[in-house]
Amino acid sequence: MSGMTCGNCEAKITRALLEIRGVKKVVASSSESRITVMAKGVSENKITEVIRSSGFVVNP
């Protein structure tokens, strides 16, 4: 993931992902450029879509 550079970015992506029904926990780390999502019944595509629509880039 790229584009997440600070605590505000972490908060923005965390809020967006927690709005998805089925997402239970989000841990975002700008220092590691990593997001961990714990969810049930949520597709990876949906998570990727929300990350991208929030202005961030998902790296393969």
Backbone as CSV, one residue per row, in Angstrom:
resi,resn,N_x,N_y,N_z,CA_x,CA_y,CA_z,C_x,C_y,C_z
1,MET,0.835,-1.167,0.000,0.000,0.000,0.000,0.879,1.228,0.000
2,SER,0.455,2.246,-0.712,1.205,3.499,-0.685,0.233,4.671,-0.563
3,GLY,0.777,5.782,-0.131,-0.019,6.983,0.052,-0.380,7.266,1.502
4,MET,-0.225,6.287,2.372,-0.531,6.467,3.789,0.763,6.927,4.461
5,THR,0.805,8.206,4.838,2.062,8.775,5.311,2.051,9.279,6.752
6,CYS,0.867,9.278,7.387,0.808,9.850,8.738,-0.364,9.286,9.526
7,GLY,-0.480,9.711,10.751,-1.560,9.274,11.615,-2.939,9.653,11.092
8,ASN,-3.035,10.806,10.451,-4.321,11.209,9.877,-4.733,10.258,8.760
9,CYS,-3.765,9.823,7.958,-4.042,8.839,6.907,-4.506,7.526,7.527
10,GLU,-3.836,7.104,8.582,-4.227,5.872,9.274,-5.676,5.968,9.758
11,ALA,-6.014,7.101,10.351,-7.371,7.297,10.868,-8.397,7.313,9.739
12,LYS,-8.068,7.962,8.637,-8.988,8.053,7.493,-9.312,6.672,6.938
13,ILE,-8.304,5.870,6.698,-8.529,4.552,6.114,-9.199,3.620,7.120
14,THR,-8.858,3.758,8.395,-9.495,2.947,9.427,-10.986,3.241,9.489
15,ARG,-11.351,4.513,9.502,-12.772,4.896,9.533,-13.521,4.357,8.316
16,ALA,-12.916,4.499,7.148,-13.568,4.043,5.913,-13.791,2.536,5.927
17,LEU,-12.793,1.787,6.371,-12.918,0.332,6.379,-13.896,-0.153,7.439
18,LEU,-13.950,0.521,8.578,-14.869,0.116,9.634,-16.337,0.362,9.268
19,GLU,-16.570,1.165,8.232,-17.932,1.388,7.763,-18.464,0.200,6.969
20,ILE,-17.589,-0.695,6.537,-18.014,-1.874,5.785,-18.634,-2.873,6.751
21,ARG,-19.829,-3.305,6.443,-20.488,-4.303,7.285,-19.678,-5.599,7.256
22,GLY,-19.328,-6.090,8.420,-18.546,-7.316,8.528,-17.101,-7.080,8.938
23,VAL,-16.628,-5.841,8.810,-15.262,-5.524,9.247,-15.290,-5.338,10.753
24,LYS,-14.459,-6.113,11.435,-14.439,-6.106,12.902,-13.301,-5.272,13.478
25,LYS,-12.156,-5.291,12.805,-10.981,-4.599,13.336,-10.078,-4.182,12.185
26,VAL,-9.474,-3.009,12.314,-8.523,-2.499,11.329,-7.304,-1.988,12.076
27,VAL,-6.126,-2.405,11.630,-4.874,-1.884,12.173,-4.106,-1.301,10.993
28,ALA,-3.931,0.009,10.998,-3.222,0.696,9.923,-1.900,1.235,10.454
29,SER,-0.830,1.008,9.701,0.494,1.471,10.103,1.146,2.218,8.944
30,SER,1.267,3.528,9.084,1.917,4.310,8.029,3.410,4.020,7.977
31,SER,4.022,3.717,9.099,5.459,3.444,9.114,5.806,2.149,8.379
32,GLU,4.855,1.205,8.349,5.068,-0.059,7.645,4.331,-0.110,6.315
33,SER,3.569,0.934,6.008,2.725,0.970,4.801,1.869,-0.287,4.716
34,ARG,1.211,-0.610,5.822,0.453,-1.857,5.912,-0.875,-1.634,6.630
35,ILE,-1.883,-2.369,6.151,-3.181,-2.378,6.805,-3.559,-3.827,7.043
36,THR,-3.992,-4.129,8.265,-4.499,-5.454,8.580,-5.982,-5.308,8.880
37,VAL,-6.775,-6.116,8.188,-8.228,-6.047,8.343,-8.747,-7.399,8.810
38,MET,-9.485,-7.383,9.897,-10.147,-8.595,10.375,-11.629,-8.433,10.038
39,ALA,-12.144,-9.369,9.230,-13.527,-9.250,8.771,-14.132,-10.624,8.547
40,LYS,-15.442,-10.631,8.506,-16.164,-11.862,8.215,-17.200,-11.548,7.141
41,GLY,-17.163,-12.314,6.056,-18.133,-12.128,4.989,-17.875,-10.918,4.119
42,VAL,-16.627,-10.457,4.065,-16.272,-9.298,3.253,-15.230,-9.735,2.233
43,SER,-15.470,-9.420,0.969,-14.524,-9.823,-0.069,-13.290,-8.911,-0.068
44,GLU,-12.203,-9.484,-0.518,-10.968,-8.709,-0.656,-11.179,-7.563,-1.645
45,ASN,-11.972,-7.806,-2.677,-12.251,-6.758,-3.666,-12.946,-5.561,-3.041
46,LYS,-13.872,-5.797,-2.124,-14.584,-4.705,-1.457,-13.622,-3.875,-0.611
47,ILE,-12.743,-4.547,0.102,-11.753,-3.847,0.930,-10.841,-3.010,0.045
48,THR,-10.364,-3.599,-1.047,-9.497,-2.883,-1.984,-10.211,-1.679,-2.573
49,GLU,-11.471,-1.839,-2.934,-12.269,-0.753,-3.502,-12.365,0.427,-2.537
50,VAL,-12.619,0.143,-1.266,-12.752,1.201,-0.259,-11.407,1.902,-0.043
51,ILE,-10.324,1.144,-0.021,-8.996,1.740,0.141,-8.712,2.684,-1.017
52,ARG,-8.965,2.228,-2.228,-8.713,3.063,-3.414,-9.610,4.288,-3.446
53,SER,-10.879,4.113,-3.093,-11.800,5.258,-3.124,-11.477,6.283,-2.038
54,SER,-10.680,5.866,-1.057,-10.238,6.788,-0.003,-8.977,7.554,-0.397
55,GLY,-8.449,7.258,-1.595,-7.298,7.998,-2.103,-5.968,7.321,-1.923
56,PHE,-5.963,6.039,-1.616,-4.718,5.307,-1.405,-4.508,4.272,-2.500
57,VAL,-3.289,3.809,-2.639,-2.921,2.846,-3.683,-2.672,1.491,-3.029
58,VAL,-3.300,0.461,-3.587,-3.088,-0.903,-3.102,-2.035,-1.552,-3.986
59,ASN,-0.926,-1.946,-3.385,0.146,-2.617,-4.136,-0.120,-4.114,-4.148
60,PRO,0.176,-4.754,-5.287,-0.029,-6.209,-5.362,0.874,-6.983,-4.433
